Each structure stands twice: as C-alpha cells, then as structure tokens.
Amino acid sequence: MIYRAPVSDPDGDALSWQWYYTRNGGSRIASGSPGSATGTGTAQVSFTYPTASAGTTYIWILVLNDSHNPAVEGNLPVTIMAPTSATPLPPLNLGALDGKSFALTDEINFSYPVSGVTFAWTFVQVATYPSSPAAAGGGPTHGSPTTTSGMTASGAPYATSAPRFTPASVGLTPGTYTLTVKATQGAQSQSGNATITLVTANLANVKVYPNPWRKDKHATKDVTFANLPIGSTVKLFTVSGHQVKSLNETNGTASWNLTNDSGDKVASGVYVYLIADGQGGKVKGKVGIIK
C-alpha cells in the first residue's frame, strides 16, 4: 500500500517529514525514511501489510516540520479486514429431469437460484434406436458410452449462460443419454446428472419393426414403433376398419405384443396402424403378421 500527502510552506521554507504508524493503539513506529523538500513536495510512504494483521487497526501519522514553526501532524486510521470467503454454490439437482423424455426441439431446463453462473452440458449416449427396420433387432441398441455426439467438435461441453438447452441446436439424435450439467462461478462449481431420452419431433422418422413379424424369426419379440413424438398414440385396425389395439408412447417407443384390447392373440394378416402426435399430425401404414 502507498500513502501520499501533498505538503507546502507559504514562505518557501525547507520542509522535512516522517511517517509513523500505530497498531491497535500501541506506540508509534517509524515507517520509511525521512523526506524533505523546499516550499512544496509530496510526502510518500510504501507499506506491505502482513497477512497476520487481518482485523488490526492501524493509524498512519505524518509529522511535518519547517525551520521556523512547531511540527504539525495529521493522521489516517486504516482497519485491515479479513478476506471474506465466497458463498458456496448450492447443489445442482437434476432430479426433475431424470427419466424424462424430450423432443429434440424441446427446451431442457431446470431452476438454479444463483445468477452469473456458466452451465456446461455434456450428453453421453448410452442407447440408440435403429435407423432402419433392417438394422432392428427389437429395441434400443446398447453399446459403450460415447461423448462423440454430446460435446462440441473440440471435445468441450456445450456452454450456456442460463440453465436451459435445446438438443436440436447441436444436432443430437434420438436415443437415451446420460446428461451432466456443471455450474461454474469463479473457482466454484457444482455438477448434477440425469438420464434422459431424446425422441424425434415429427412423424417422418417413425420406424416399425420387425415388419413383417414372422413367428419363425421373431417369436420372442414384439412389434416396436420407434422414434415416436412425445405424447403420441398408436392405433391398430384390421383392414376392414375394426379397432384391434391402442398403444401409448413411452420414452419415444410403443410395443405391440400381438394381442387385441381384450388380451387375446391376433391372427395372421395385415393390420393398419394409425399414429397421431397429439398436435394434429398423423401417419398411417401397414404391418404384417405371419404365424
């Protein structure tokens, strides 16, 4: 710390000065070397406060003399405060997101009570859905987790200044992900995790497999409707228009166990499915059952 004070004498006399300080009302201690000037000058002292002095009150005293008058002095009280520690960031809880499904165009968001925080989002894909019926074996495909599609090209998490994120903005694909969000403010950080499922936002990407279903190949499998929009329904009819089964989407899929609404097994044949997304969108197709 540097303390300065302008000094002057109207008669242009020679001036001399000395800085002193006291600690908590103790005796005076000289600080720095005596200074001098003629007529005008700047009395300056440099001092480094010891770490152990936190909470101590210093009084700085400047004593000024000229050649004709008694010495004059002025003082400046300084209290050294202990450094305040930063308030810890609260835990980051993603429990409200865990197990939820989101359309790729949805905004994933949560509440966080602290402002001025940076959020880093990492998506680790742990299950994908087949892109075509030929690749389908009856459900999600599990493999080694990878962050390839869940981070930026440089390998860094996606950063936002608010606790919200839209998967479609970075080209994420349908599947199940482990989501990790890290909140950072200065040197402090908190992280939270959740497992979420991302599903398509339109009916163009719906997949139905196996189709046809064959008893000699798929006896242990259901017919799966994959990549369904959130909240969509699947209704199955005979070709004559009689309703056979109604299914609801769960985590982007619906499975038909080849029974009707009464729980009876259906016969071989061609069945018409109608998928509605709850927002006016519909798609129709056929699925074959061979027993």
N, C-alpha and C positions, 0 to 999 in steps of 0.2 A: 504494500500500500504506500502511496506517495501523498504527503500533505504539503501544501504550498500556501503561503500568505504573502501578499504584497506589503512592502514596508517603505516608508519615506520619511524624510525630515524636511520641513518647510525652509529651514535655514541652510540646507545643503550640507549638514554636518555628516561626519563619518558615523556609520551605524554598525553595530555588532549584535549578534543574536545567538541564542542557543535553544534547541528543542529539548523538552523533558516529557516524561510521561509517568503516571502513577497507575498501579494495578489495584483495583478494589480498595481505594483509599489509602494505599501504602505510601512509602516515601518516594520522593522524586528520583527518577533515574534519567541521566542524560542520554540522549539519543542522537547519533550522528555527530559530526564535527561542528565547531562554532563557525558561523558565517559572518561576512562583513560586506559593506557596500558604502558608497558615498552618495548621499542625497536620496537615492531610491534604489530598490532592489527587490528580490524575491527570496524569502526565507523558505527553504525546502528541506524536507527530511523524508527518507525512504525507510520503511519498516516492514518486516515479514512477521506476521502473527504466528506463533507456534500452534500446532494442532491442538495441543492440550489446553489452549487458552479459551476454548469454547465456553461461553457463559460468563466470561470475565469482563468487567467494565474497566476500560482504560480512559484516563483523562490526559489529553495532549495539551501541553503548555508551551507557548512561545514567549520567551523573555527577550525584550528588545532594549538596547542601550544606545544613547548617543553621548557625546563628550561633555554636555552641559546640564543634562536633566537626569532625574532619577529613572531607574529602569521601569518599563511598563510591560505588562504581560496580558495575554489572552489565552483562553482555554477552549478545548473542544472535547466533549465526552463521546466515547465510542464504546458500544457494547457488542462483543463478539457472540453471535448466536450459533448454537449447534446446528449443523445442517439438518434440514427436515427430510425424512425419507418419503419417497413417493408412495402414494396409496396403492396397495396391490390390486392388480386387475382381478375382477371376480371370475369364478369358474365359468367356462364356456360349456353349456349343456345343450346338446343336440337331441335330447330325448324326444322332443316333439316331432322330429323328422324321422327317427328310427323306424324302419319297417314300412315307410310310406312309399307310395308310387307317385311319380310326377311325369307329366307330358314333357317332351323335350323343349317345348315352347313355354312351359310354366316358369314362374319365378320361384326359386327356392329361397326362403327367407326365414329368419328367426330373430328374436329380440335379444339385444345386448345393451345393458344400462350405461355404458361408457361411450362418450364421443371421442373423436380424434384418434380412432383405432384403425389399423390396417388389417384386413382379413385376407388370408391366403387359403385358397381352396384346392384340394387335391382329390381327384377321383381315381380310385383303384378298381378296375373292372374285374369282378370275380365270377361273373356268369354272363354269357352272351346268348342270343337267340339265333337259330339258324336263319340264314338269309334266303334259303330256298327249300322247298319240300324235299328235294333230293338229298340235301345235307342233314335232314331232320332224323333224329333217332327217337324222338318222343318228348322233347322238352329242352330246357336250357342246357347249354354245353359248359361244363366246368373245366377249368384248367388252372395253370399257375397264374397268380395275380400279376398284373402288369400296369404300369402307370403310363404307357405309351400314349393312350388317348385321353388321359386325365390330367396332363400337365402341358405347359407351353412347349414350343419347339426347342427351347433351350434347356428344358428339364426343370423349370421352375414352376411352382404352383401359380394358379391364376390369382391375381390380387384385385381386391375391391376396397373401396373406402367406406362401404356400408355392408351390413350383414345380409346381402341378397345377391343372387346369381341366377342367370338363365342358361341352362345347358346348351341350348341351340346356338348360343352366341359363339361357342368354341367348337361346334361340330361333334359333340358327343353322340354316341349311337345307343340304341335301345339295349338294355341289359341291367344287371344288378351290380351296384358299386358300393365299395366302402368309401364313404366321404369323410375327409378330415379337414377341419377348418381350424386355422391358427390365428388368434387375435394377438396383435403386437402393438405395444405403445412404448416407445423408447427401448429400454433394456428389458422390459417386462413382456411376458407372453403367457397365453393360456390356449389349450387345444381341446377339441371335442371331436368325437367320432359318431357316425351313424351309418347304417346300411339302408340304402335307398334303391328303388327300381325306377329306371327311366323307360318310358314307353313312347311309341310314336304318337303324333298328334293328329294324324289323319288316317283314313281307311285304306289309302292306296298301298300301304306297306303290310297289310294283314296277310298272314300265311296260315294255311290249313294243311295239317299233315298228321299221319300219313293219309294220302288221298290218291287212289282208293285205299281203304283199310281192308286188309286181307287176313283172314283167320290163320292161314298157314304161315304168315310172316309177322303179324302184329298182335297175336293173341293176348299178349300181356300189356298192350299199350292202349291208351285212349286216343281219340281224335283230338288234336290240340289246335286251338285257334290262337295264334300268337300275334304279337305287335298290335294288340287292341288298344284303342284310345281309352283313357280313364273314364269309368262310368258307362262303358258301352255294354250292350246286351247282344246275345246270340240266340236266335230262334230257329229251330229246325222243323221242317214240314215234309210231309210226303209230297210226291209230285202232283197229287190230286188236291193239295192245299190243306190237309189235316195237320194241325199242330202236333208235333211229337215231343219236343223238349225245349225248355227255356233255360238259358245259362247266363250268368253274370260274370263280368270281367273281374279278375283278381290279379293284381301286380302285372297287368298287361296281357294276361292269358285267360282262356277258358277251356276247360277239358270236358269232352263228352265221353261218357263211359258206355255208350251204345244202349242206353236204356231210355224209355219214354218217361213222361212226367209221373206215371204210376209206378215206376220202378221196374217195369217189365223189359226184357231184352227185345230190341228191334230186329226185324227180319232183314235178310239181304235185300239190297235195292239201292236206288238212287234217292238221296234226300237233298232237299233245297234248304240252304241256310240263308238267313237274313240278319245282317249285323247292323245295328243302329248305334250311333255315337252319343245320343242324347242331345245333340245340338242340331238335329235335322239331317245329318249325313247318314246315308245308308249304302250298303253294298250287298249284292246278292250273288250266290254261287251254288255249286253242287258238290256233294261229297258222296262217293260210292262205298258201299259196304258189301263185301263178298265173304260169305261164310261157307 
